[in-house]
């Protein structure tokens, strides 16, 4: 049947595109990891000793925290405020992730209550970092 063959070709094309995108992201990630290792290989011997490894882990954690913070700092002003969180929660609700939206709102409200050191109603990167450090893994 010609339609079945056509569907198979289309499906194969989509899979090829998905794999090409994944390979691009993997190559970018691989380059990023190589760069991080090179920056932390102080002795330039191609290996990481314990101190170099720990420096790499600290860099990775800082990079992850900054990326996570920037994901929620929609206007890039260096702070997450109520209007930004309202937009994030609304988008989650619109996409059907109501449980996740409720959880996100509760976490943000908890951050404000417990980590808004200067009481301005916004979460700075420093406050965000302190809040994330305090989270318990379930």
Phi and psi in degrees as GROMACS dihedral restraints (atoms count N, CA, C in turn):
[ dihedral_restraints ]
;  ai    aj    ak    al  type     phi  dphi    fc
    3     4     5     6     1   -65.8    20    10
    4     5     6     7     1   -34.1    20    10
    6     7     8     9     1   -66.4    20    10
    7     8     9    10     1   -37.9    20    10
    9    10    11    12     1   -65.1    20    10
   10    11    12    13     1   -40.1    20    10
   12    13    14    15     1   -65.1    20    10
   13    14    15    16     1   -44.4    20    10
   15    16    17    18     1   -60.6    20    10
   16    17    18    19     1   -45.2    20    10
   18    19    20    21     1   -59.7    20    10
   19    20    21    22     1   -40.9    20    10
   21    22    23    24     1   -64.5    20    10
   22    23    24    25     1   -39.6    20    10
   24    25    26    27     1   -65.9    20    10
   25    26    27    28     1   -44.3    20    10
   27    28    29    30     1   -61.6    20    10
   28    29    30    31     1   -45.2    20    10
   30    31    32    33     1   -61.0    20    10
   31    32    33    34     1   -42.8    20    10
   33    34    35    36     1   -64.0    20    10
   34    35    36    37     1   -39.3    20    10
   36    37    38    39     1   -61.5    20    10
   37    38    39    40     1   -46.4    20    10
   39    40    41    42     1   -62.3    20    10
   40    41    42    43     1   -42.1    20    10
   42    43    44    45     1   -63.3    20    10
   43    44    45    46     1   -39.7    20    10
   45    46    47    48     1   -62.5    20    10
   46    47    48    49     1   -43.4    20    10
   48    49    50    51     1   -63.2    20    10
   49    50    51    52     1   -43.1    20    10
   51    52    53    54     1   -62.4    20    10
   52    53    54    55     1   -46.3    20    10
   54    55    56    57     1   -64.3    20    10
   55    56    57    58     1   -38.0    20    10
   57    58    59    60     1   -63.6    20    10
   58    59    60    61     1   -43.1    20    10
   60    61    62    63     1   -62.8    20    10
   61    62    63    64     1   -44.2    20    10
   63    64    65    66     1   -63.0    20    10
   64    65    66    67     1   -41.2    20    10
   66    67    68    69     1   -63.6    20    10
   67    68    69    70     1   -40.1    20    10
   69    70    71    72     1   -61.2    20    10
   70    71    72    73     1   -46.1    20    10
   72    73    74    75     1   -66.5    20    10
   73    74    75    76     1   -38.8    20    10
   75    76    77    78     1   -63.4    20    10
   76    77    78    79     1   -44.9    20    10
   78    79    80    81     1   -61.4    20    10
   79    80    81    82     1   -40.5    20    10
   81    82    83    84     1   -63.7    20    10
   82    83    84    85     1   -41.2    20    10
   84    85    86    87     1   -66.2    20    10
   85    86    87    88     1   -43.1    20    10
   87    88    89    90     1   -60.6    20    10
   88    89    90    91     1   -43.4    20    10
   90    91    92    93     1   -64.5    20    10
   91    92    93    94     1   -39.5    20    10
   93    94    95    96     1   -63.8    20    10
   94    95    96    97     1   -43.2    20    10
   96    97    98    99     1   -65.9    20    10
   97    98    99   100     1   -43.4    20    10
   99   100   101   102     1   -59.3    20    10
  100   101   102   103     1   -42.1    20    10
  102   103   104   105     1   -63.5    20    10
  103   104   105   106     1   -42.3    20    10
  105   106   107   108     1   -64.6    20    10
  106   107   108   109     1   -41.0    20    10
  108   109   110   111     1   -64.9    20    10
  109   110   111   112     1   -44.6    20    10
  111   112   113   114     1   -61.1    20    10
  112   113   114   115     1   -40.0    20    10
  114   115   116   117     1   -65.5    20    10
  115   116   117   118     1   -29.9    20    10
  117   118   119   120     1   -98.5    20    10
  118   119   120   121     1    -5.4    20    10
  120   121   122   123     1   -83.2    20    10
  121   122   123   124     1    76.8    20    10
  123   124   125   126     1   -58.5    20    10
  124   125   126   127     1   -40.1    20    10
  126   127   128   129     1   -77.2    20    10
  127   128   129   130     1   -11.3    20    10
  129   130   131   132     1    54.6    20    10
  130   131   132   133     1    40.4    20    10
  132   133   134   135     1  -104.1    20    10
  133   134   135   136     1     3.2    20    10
  135   136   137   138     1    84.6    20    10
  136   137   138   139     1     2.3    20    10
  138   139   140   141     1  -129.9    20    10
  139   140   141   142     1   155.4    20    10
  141   142   143   144     1  -108.1    20    10
  142   143   144   145     1   121.4    20    10
  144   145   146   147     1   -81.0    20    10
  145   146   147   148     1  -178.7    20    10
  147   148   149   150     1   -58.0    20    10
  148   149   150   151     1   -46.2    20    10
  150   151   152   153     1   -65.2    20    10
  151   152   153   154     1   -39.9    20    10
  153   154   155   156     1   -66.1    20    10
  154   155   156   157     1   -40.2    20    10
  156   157   158   159     1   -62.5    20    10
  157   158   159   160     1   -44.5    20    10
  159   160   161   162     1   -64.3    20    10
  160   161   162   163     1   -37.8    20    10
  162   163   164   165     1   -63.2    20    10
  163   164   165   166     1   -40.3    20    10
  165   166   167   168     1   -61.8    20    10
  166   167   168   169     1   -43.9    20    10
  168   169   170   171     1   -63.8    20    10
  169   170   171   172     1   -39.8    20    10
  171   172   173   174     1   -65.5    20    10
  172   173   174   175     1   -40.4    20    10
  174   175   176   177     1   -63.5    20    10
  175   176   177   178     1   -43.4    20    10
  177   178   179   180     1   -62.8    20    10
  178   179   180   181     1   -42.8    20    10
  180   181   182   183     1   -64.4    20    10
  181   182   183   184     1   -42.7    20    10
  183   184   185   186     1   -63.4    20    10
  184   185   186   187     1   -42.6    20    10
  186   187   188   189     1   -63.7    20    10
  187   188   189   190     1   -42.6    20    10
  189   190   191   192     1   -64.3    20    10
  190   191   192   193     1   -45.4    20    10
  192   193   194   195     1   -62.2    20    10
  193   194   195   196     1   -41.9    20    10
  195   196   197   198     1   -64.6    20    10
  196   197   198   199     1   -43.0    20    10
  198   199   200   201     1   -63.6    20    10
  199   200   201   202     1   -41.4    20    10
  201   202   203   204     1   -64.2    20    10
  202   203   204   205     1   -45.5    20    10
  204   205   206   207     1   -60.2    20    10
  205   206   207   208     1   -46.7    20    10
  207   208   209   210     1   -63.3    20    10
  208   209   210   211     1   -27.5    20    10
  210   211   212   213     1   -62.1    20    10
  211   212   213   214     1   -33.8    20    10
  213   214   215   216     1   -98.4    20    10
  214   215   216   217     1   -17.7    20    10
  216   217   218   219     1   -84.8    20    10
  217   218   219   220     1    77.8    20    10
  219   220   221   222     1   -62.5    20    10
  220   221   222   223     1   -33.2    20    10
  222   223   224   225     1   -98.1    20    10
  223   224   225   226     1     6.5    20    10
  225   226   227   228     1    56.0    20    10
  226   227   228   229     1    37.6    20    10
  228   229   230   231     1   -97.5    20    10
  229   230   231   232     1     3.9    20    10
  231   232   233   234     1    87.9    20    10
  232   233   234   235     1     7.5    20    10
  234   235   236   237     1  -146.4    20    10
  235   236   237   238     1   150.4    20    10
  237   238   239   240     1  -104.8    20    10
  238   239   240   241     1   122.4    20    10
  240   241   242   243     1  -115.6    20    10
  241   242   243   244     1   178.6    20    10
  243   244   245   246     1   -58.6    20    10
  244   245   246   247     1   -41.5    20    10
  246   247   248   249     1   -66.3    20    10
  247   248   249   250     1   -36.4    20    10
  249   250   251   252     1   -66.4    20    10
  250   251   252   253     1   -43.6    20    10
  252   253   254   255     1   -66.4    20    10
  253   254   255   256     1   -36.6    20    10
  255   256   257   258     1   -59.1    20    10
  256   257   258   259     1   -42.7    20    10
  258   259   260   261     1   -65.4    20    10
  259   260   261   262     1   -42.3    20    10
  261   262   263   264     1   -64.1    20    10
  262   263   264   265     1   -46.2    20    10
  264   265   266   267     1   -65.2    20    10
  265   266   267   268     1   -41.1    20    10
  267   268   269   270     1   -62.1    20    10
  268   269   270   271     1   -41.8    20    10
  270   271   272   273     1   -64.0    20    10
  271   272   273   274     1   -40.1    20    10
  273   274   275   276     1   -64.1    20    10
  274   275   276   277     1   -43.7    20    10
  276   277   278   279     1   -61.8    20    10
  277   278   279   280     1   -43.1    20    10
  279   280   281   282     1   -62.0    20    10
  280   281   282   283     1   -33.7    20    10
  282   283   284   285     1   -86.0    20    10
  283   284   285   286     1     4.0    20    10
  285   286   287   288     1    90.8    20    10
  286   287   288   289     1     3.2    20    10
  288   289   290   291     1   -91.7    20    10
  289   290   291   292     1    60.0    20    10
  291   292   293   294     1   -66.0    20    10
  292   293   294   295     1   -36.6    20    10
  294   295   296   297     1   -65.6    20    10
  295   296   297   298     1   -44.3    20    10
  297   298   299   300     1   -64.9    20    10
  298   299   300   301     1   -38.9    20    10
  300   301   302   303     1   -62.7    20    10
  301   302   303   304     1   -44.3    20    10
  303   304   305   306     1   -62.8    20    10
  304   305   306   307     1   -43.7    20    10
  306   307   308   309     1   -62.8    20    10
  307   308   309   310     1   -42.8    20    10
  309   310   311   312     1   -62.1    20    10
  310   311   312   313     1   -44.5    20    10
  312   313   314   315     1   -61.7    20    10
  313   314   315   316     1   -44.6    20    10
  315   316   317   318     1   -62.8    20    10
  316   317   318   319     1   -41.1    20    10
  318   319   320   321     1   -65.8    20    10
  319   320   321   322     1   -41.7    20    10
  321   322   323   324     1   -65.0    20    10
  322   323   324   325     1   -45.3    20    10
  324   325   326   327     1   -60.2    20    10
  325   326   327   328     1   -37.9    20    10
  327   328   329   330     1   -66.3    20    10
  328   329   330   331     1   -39.9    20    10
  330   331   332   333     1   -60.1    20    10
  331   332   333   334     1   -46.1    20    10
  333   334   335   336     1   -61.0    20    10
  334   335   336   337     1   -43.9    20    10
  336   337   338   339     1   -67.6    20    10
  337   338   339   340     1   -34.0    20    10
  339   340   341   342     1  -109.5    20    10
  340   341   342   343     1   -19.2    20    10
  342   343   344   345     1  -129.3    20    10
  343   344   345   346     1     0.6    20    10
  345   346   347   348     1   -77.5    20    10
  346   347   348   349     1    82.0    20    10
  348   349   350   351     1   -59.2    20    10
  349   350   351   352     1   -37.1    20    10
  351   352   353   354     1   -97.1    20    10
  352   353   354   355     1     1.0    20    10
  354   355   356   357     1    67.3    20    10
  355   356   357   358     1    25.0    20    10
  357   358   359   360     1   -88.5    20    10
  358   359   360   361     1     1.9    20    10
  360   361   362   363     1    78.9    20    10
  361   362   363   364     1    12.1    20    10
  363   364   365   366     1  -132.2    20    10
  364   365   366   367     1   156.2    20    10
  366   367   368   369     1  -108.3    20    10
  367   368   369   370     1   118.4    20    10
  369   370   371   372     1   -84.1    20    10
  370   371   372   373     1   172.5    20    10
  372   373   374   375     1   -60.9    20    10
  373   374   375   376     1   -41.3    20    10
  375   376   377   378     1   -62.6    20    10
  376   377   378   379     1   -45.6    20    10
  378   379   380   381     1   -64.8    20    10
  379   380   381   382     1   -40.3    20    10
  381   382   383   384     1   -61.3    20    10
  382   383   384   385     1   -45.4    20    10
  384   385   386   387     1   -61.0    20    10
  385   386   387   388     1   -43.9    20    10
  387   388   389   390     1   -62.8    20    10
  388   389   390   391     1   -40.1    20    10
  390   391   392   393     1   -65.0    20    10
  391   392   393   394     1   -44.5    20    10
  393   394   395   396     1   -64.1    20    10
  394   395   396   397     1   -40.3    20    10
  396   397   398   399     1   -60.8    20    10
  397   398   399   400     1   -30.7    20    10
  399   400   401   402     1   -83.2    20    10
  400   401   402   403     1   -10.8    20    10
  402   403   404   405     1   -64.4    20    10
  403   404   405   406     1   139.8    20    10
  405   406   407   408     1   -96.9    20    10
  406   407   408   409     1   136.9    20    10
  408   409   410   411     1   -80.7    20    10
  409   410   411   412     1   129.8    20    10
